[in-house]
Amino acid sequence: MDKPPSPANAATATLLVTSGRNPHDHQGVVNPPVYHASTIIFPNLAEFEAAEHGTHPGPTYGRRGTETQRSLEATIAALNGGEETLALPSGLAAMVVTLLAFLERGDHALVTDAVYKPVRRLCNGMLQRMGIEVTYFDPTLDAAGLEQLFRPETKLVWAESPGSLTFEMSDIPAFAQICQKHRAKLAIDNTWATGLYFKAFDHGVDLVTEAATKYLVGHSDAMVGAVTARGDDMQRVRKVADELGYHIAPDDCYLALRGMRSLAARLPHHYATGLKLAEFLAARPEIKRVIHPARRDHPGHALWRRDYLGASGLFAAVLHPVAHEALAAFTDGLELFGMGYSWGGYESLVIPCRPAAIRTAVPWQDEGMLLRFHAGLEDIGDLTADLTAGFARMKAAG
Ligand SMILES: *Cc1c(COP(=O)(O)O)cnc(C)c1O
């Protein structure tokens, strides 16, 4: 591995195990119970009135979450080193709430050109209809480049570093300085690194959003999102989530919480296997280039080294152009790499895609298809054997 685990990481590993649970409140049971609830009965008028006035400290209604959800939120907050977390029914929901909380008619937002595609659809759809303008920026811009795009009405910068399809690295601390200077919020999608490998609040980020669906759940069986922020920012996020009526199911909170208990053991494994796969692919004649921030040949490697404590198992490789049948011959016979959306589970995945069709600020130059890989927890020898067989089928078909 390129980097040894840091002390900050060790502390987080313990918090992932200890946060959000207290067995002795629940007959000694290790995990917090799952409360299924809509109605919550108040024992007296005083407590009911506290709920009416928004001052009741405990659960008041199922939609607003019970202790099951609070346990998950406490654990995600601990992971991120932030003050407070709100759990939401999907990663995208967390991003919708964050953008709507800080942007209104007449405002302008700067959004990375590497942004997760459904967030771009939100920006070009609902936000635009609401009279909010978005400018997409080159994720590799420096502070001065980003500042040039600022307008008096710029209220928010949205970064995703690395981008989860094309893996450009952004200089988050530099962005944070510019945002502070112009009193704009810096929000990031931290799904790739998780709070284990990128301590967003230490780098000046205001709002951390993530698809807990990926590594936090970790087993491809639940949709969960989260926003983590401090003080007043969190009040605004909560208000919008409440207005929109978002609710996360308690069973999904439980699954995310259970996944997080082993995150500190799983993520280093994804990291190590991803790097080995990247190395294997870089040596293959079918591959034009591998895009992995933890490799020295990545243009953003110095930023990754400076700011990140590790890498996850998601990266890309660009193919030399091949016929469509040859691509199908490669993908369709794979036994260990599944072809499907999402990632972060225990299993390996690969999807082909063409970033050129999505980009607007920085044209995508590669002609060949991009393969996005997720390194799962399988044995590396079995994984490379699966890919070797795939490349042989590709050659025979092309
Ligand atoms: C999957 C993903 C999301 C959305 O999360 P869902 O839980 O699928 O809604 C957002 N950002 C990134 C980078 C993702 O990979």
The ligand as a Gaussian input file, in Angstrom:
#p B3LYP/6-31G(d) Opt

LIG

0 1
 C      -24.419000       6.223000      -5.697000
 C      -23.926000       7.615000      -5.577000
 C      -24.768000       8.649000      -5.192000
 C      -26.244000       8.446000      -4.949000
 O      -26.520000       7.568000      -3.924000
 P      -27.855000       6.687000      -3.916000
 O      -27.891000       6.129000      -2.563000
 O      -27.721000       5.703000      -5.030000
 O      -28.988000       7.645000      -4.186000
 C      -24.227000       9.905000      -5.067000
 N      -22.925000      10.153000      -5.315000
 C      -22.085000       9.179000      -5.695000
 C      -20.667000       9.514000      -5.942000
 C      -22.555000       7.894000      -5.846000
 O      -21.720000       6.937000      -6.244000

